[in-house]
Amino acid sequence: MIMPVRSAADLLPLLPELVVVAGAFTLLMLDLFISERQRALTHGLGIALLLVAMLMVALGVGGQGVVLGEMFVRDTFADVLKVAICAVSAMAMAYAWSYLRVRDLYKGEITVLMLFATLGMMLMVSSNSLVMLYVGLEMLALCSYALVVCDRDNPIASEAGIKYFVLGSVASGLLLYGLSLVYGATGSLDLHGVAAAVEDGSNRTLLLTGVAFVVAGVAFKLGAAPFHMWLPDVYQGAPTPITLFIGAAPKIAAFALAYRLLDVALGPADAHWRMMLAGLAVLSLAFGNLGALVQTNFKRLLAYSTISHVGFLLVGLAGGGAQGFAASMFYAISYALMSAAGFGVIVMLSGRGFEADRIADFKGLNVRNPWMAGLVLCVMASLAGVPPFLGFWAKLAVLRAALDGGMMWLAVIGVVFAVVGAFYYLRVIKAMYFDAPEGELPAPSAGRPLGILFGVNALGLLVLGLAWNPIMAWCMRALGA
């Protein structure tokens, strides 16, 4: 059924999304009429477009409300996550320019695909219906598949793209099947209508079967074990800035997907999905940390590190309640910033014909470039959860949420694997400060603006670690904790 727009006021809460989609189509048309040398213009306009959308959300332009037949909701929760998504996506686009241009990989459609992927994430965050959730998710997924294979002549990238597409399609099918079972059990597509039907105890067996499929689909989108098989190969095979993009902002959107489905829609059945999430958290912590211990490729190490961090995010979700979701929200935003900096390290150190994606490439970095070594140290320390960096407070928040949720055993497992995880980050630090340099590294292709961006990104993990309370308070206010 087509829902008519009664007045322009019905579209006001959608203004940031409308700006992004209008800008994306404009850049798509503009790219047809400009030369290769002018492509920097469209890329810069894409970054500016995301920053404008971020400011519109942050300043409350358009106001909050429920529109599109109650399928789209703009609330404080959505606004907080949209600010983070737009900021991280803009950072990813900035990291991408020099890297892709030097390797002759940059095409105008990359900017447009990133914009439409960001739009999909924004729709996921503001979904108030099972239909809108799935539309946003598929918009993000289809754009991500295309971005991974932008280096069409690289067989590794092509293989990664095929794996991502096939396994992503299976996961989308699982999620869609679960959503259809939930609809069959409750008779509603509206998230609050689903929650009301669950509260009434409608068709319990069908509903719980649907919940199991929904949790499996969400776990795949997050990259949680045992649904993680796509993640190391895709992260290694995709061009590094594309890996940065799909490994950072989409994790925030995946958290929003989990919140909208599990807490808003299936909150009355939390006794069932909390235990499922606890089991997935343990598996993710184990597979992620133990798998990272044996990696020599830095991108694969960060991929297994991602699985581990998803485990910590699930620890907060398993804790349940507003406090648990607020802690996981804080963790998702913190991890997006840390992930961007982690892959930004490779972008910064890579040169023409050289990819700084092996741990051995970091040997003696302190001798070659002490400033860069110090920035990489900040990134690794934050990922490891060393105080006072941002990563420490994020892990502390989710562990505390698990304790508050009566899952002390899960918090203890989290602490154990946090110690295990520190080892492989220390390997990188050891290589930089205690190993002798091997050969001459090619000159990095990144320019001064990108160096400033990376410096802000890396040092921001320390600054935000010292001033983490306002961010956590923002997350708690968004969830009414």
Sequence and secondary structure as in RCSB ss.txt:
>XXXX:A:sequence
MIMPVRSAADLLPLLPELVVVAGAFTLLMLDLFISERQRALTHGLGIALLLVAMLMVALGVGGQGVVLGEMFVRD
TFADVLKVAICAVSAMAMAYAWSYLRVRDLYKGEITVLMLFATLGMMLMVSSNSLVMLYVGLEMLALCSYALVVC
DRDNPIASEAGIKYFVLGSVASGLLLYGLSLVYGATGSLDLHGVAAAVEDGSNRTLLLTGVAFVVAGVAFKLGAA
PFHMWLPDVYQGAPTPITLFIGAAPKIAAFALAYRLLDVALGPADAHWRMMLAGLAVLSLAFGNLGALVQTNFKR
LLAYSTISHVGFLLVGLAGGGAQGFAASMFYAISYALMSAAGFGVIVMLSGRGFEADRIADFKGLNVRNPWMAGL
VLCVMASLAGVPPFLGFWAKLAVLRAALDGGMMWLAVIGVVFAVVGAFYYLRVIKAMYFDAPEGELPAPSAGRPL
GILFGVNALGLLVLGLAWNPIMAWCMRALGA
>XXXX:A:secstr
      SGGGGGGGHHHHHHHHHHHHHHHHGGGS GGGHHHHHHHHHHHHHHHHHHHHTTTT  EEETTTTEEE 
HHHHHHHHHHHHHHHHHHHHHHHHHHHTT   HHHHHHHHHHHHHHHHHHTB BHHHHHHHHHHHHHHHHHHHT 
STT HHHHHHHHHHHHHHHHHHHHHHHHHHHHHHHHS  BHHHHHHHHHTTTTHHHHHHHHHHHHHHHHHHHT T
TS TTHHHHHHHS HHHHHHHHHHHHHHHHHHHIIIIIIITGGGHHHHHHHHHHHHHHHHHHHHHHHTT  BHHH
HHHHHHHHHHHHHHHHHHH HHHHHHHHHHHHHHHHHHHHHHHHHHHHH BTTB   BGGGGTTHHHH HHHHHH
HHHHHHHHHT TTSHHHHHHHHHHHHHHHTT HHHHHHHHHHHHHHHHHHHHHHHHHHHS   S        HHH
HHHHHHHHHHHHHHHHT HHHHHHHHHHTT 
